[in-house]
Amino acid sequence: MVDKSYILIVDDDTALLQALPHTLSLRISGVQVDTSASAQGALELIQEHDYDAIVSDIKMPEMDGLALLAQIQALRPETPTLLITGHGEHQLAIQALRGGAYDYLQKPLDRDDVVAAVQRALQTHHLRCQVKALLLSLELHALSLERLVQQRTRELAEANAAKDTFLSMASHELETPLSSLKSMVQLLQRQLAHHTALEVVGIGLSDMHRSIYRMEKLVKDLLDVSLIETNRFVLHRLRCDLVELCRNLLAEFTAGAGPMRTFEALGEPIEAEVDAERMSQVILNLLLNARKSSPKGSPITLTLQQVGYEAALSVRDLGRGIPAELLSHMFEQYYRVPGIEVQDGSSSGMGLGLSIARKLVERHGGHLDVQSSPGQGSVFMLALPLYIDPATATLDAGKLARHTQAVWTIAH
């Protein structure tokens, strides 16, 4: 039983309308009783309120109790209705029950019988409400499960498609260096058998080294993706001067490729707390990406700036550029820009490099974005939080103003 129950009593007998509510209020805790002297007045109340039980006399002028019962069944079919019949009016009682009445009471009314019948009706109504609420809850839960199953089905389909894409790309990318290694080994065996000059052997070994490097990079990228996706990736972050990191990386990147134009401003270094090896991996990936998409001999520019509390690094190329509608896909796994010819003759890879780079930067608390348009080249922009020495009490606002610390230009 709920804390409060609402009952409507309908009868043209004013004495009963006074006595019966008083009896129910005394005998049933928390009950509130409304009354109506006519069926028409009762209908108006029923339209406004959802009662827990209705008690009505059958014989009333204008509209009798049976007609009122039919209206109640149409308006409030869940509300139990008790009809009061005269002594010996069994046919009316049967007709009332067939019409949907919950129970009937015979005159002269016995107080105990009325109270017991009304209590049963209230309990029935409250149980019906609970069942209805439970059914609604089950329907909502079933709907939620259905949506969850649909979502999981979509995720499984996407995962299966990604697996198929990966297997196709991996087999294709690994096939080329393996075939090259096999050919080089066979060639070297023939050359050694004929005692040919060592120059050919040296060329073969160089080709083998390139093929091994490609396979090693593919395997390393796949391992990084696995570690990141399974949340087993660990960064070893230390205070690092990004100017020095870029300088050393570029020296290795351009070894044997000719001179490089350099500008480095005097002043304090730009420091960030990073995993130097992983950040070098990110920058190297951006440089390789620029080299692949740039015509031979065109410049690639790496710029390092300080902007407020961030270190901003950008890699610009003068390649063909990327259409605007494709930019949102650049950092997706296994994505390769369609129709873009690799300029330096190397493989386009599996499309993992930029995806790994962005995730590495985000793990450092930074962000990696790209700007590009066809015919204008591309700019990849990396931002990292500056290292702030906790021992420094105040910061010089002048040091936080935008300034360029270093620019390196490579003609690859």
Steps between C-alpha positions, in 0.01 A plus 500: 500500500631847410494787746191667352202359310231694312141376484193638323149426631205564266141491635192722491433415866643795697490306828722227354734761353555633850523171691706282268800736458514543878504122551773442241718783638479351850561139398757534220823688571607770256183503290356811336138489383329712234123485449255572220118504509467417127666283240563800275683682780696184571618482136641850525696402812620176340634689199698729731623241753625143483328337801619182670141374538146615413180409689172577320131428546335324206162675513543873441294751297605607147806266479497181704798314646528253210529782247757669725692170523522485120645854494750410775613195302568727204675776699672312785497126425755426775288659777296241697132599527257370766126533429232520773183299425172466683414189699411211268609674179718206396454555126630856530800375699579239234457761227738732686767229532468414131538871422838511673412581862761385752236405762149589620352600835141432606276735695460535789877556513703331770792720607742211541411358158542841335835564664628151411383529136654847458830382654511208253430737213777738611749214533402371157547842343837552663616155388382575146701823506808315622461235231456769237812681622696173499383419147605847386836455669542162329409650164753779547762250612425279200529804272829592665630145452387503138687824436804362681491187285471715187793714613713196580405346166612815320823507702568135418430566131735800506765300686467218249531744210804660666652154546446418133650835399797444726566147372477618140731796553745311723534215252551747216752716686700205631500320166707769325802507736492121534505459122784751477699315767446170324614644165807663654604178674465305175699765313775502758520122490545509121758777521700316765486182297658686203743698721357831376629832632413603852331815368191301400497332839507840668202620295311185587570542869377860487174388340462230763561753774221724363260208481580394855451859617155513337395175663639614835302826480178318409539261793585788736192696391278197555651446845441866592136479389452186709655659810295817465172319437551269799606792723840340567696787347752659739666840455831586670468877521795722593583869470620551143620790283294471181748712302779254569270203437399638156861594415629148569207335324543714186873430491423129484206548259709701249825303530659488155216699341676835460495829689210626713405864561473572870389785721524473877424794726719568797341473842362243736405157364141389446449223750224242537462187709495225239613150417784607270503175302125507438493871416784442253285225349213750456714770337679246278162369385392855404826552309467168316139580417610839358776335299262245352253762382752761374659522153870422491704809587213695658559642849367355825494748787496416869420794729520504879324778691391587850137616524394585853524188712542273196779389273378508139674291235394495135614304194415663166535348154423627150340182373170457318298564815192325633134574409297650786254209510784256573670691781276351772624150407873576511554360851286188461666160517586342162399816313695603191404801291360368169657625178814635671809359333794436729773735378821346628444146376453338838195309613196694621485274806195362678354835601591463867765768544281809540251313717778390736654849495177669609445249782857546621459878503167473685664273759743789558208737563535668160318497168588440134308652208539559127422781258512443127346589166563361150800660332611679820670219689432399860591615849492259795485691831601348832452673836636386837477652848816681605701371793435726800759480775305462829778686678432814293289736709396734219502485122626780279208594274746611235635147472149371424451724196500322163848470357675276251792312645619301201427434131658222296448467124586178318520459123451126471 
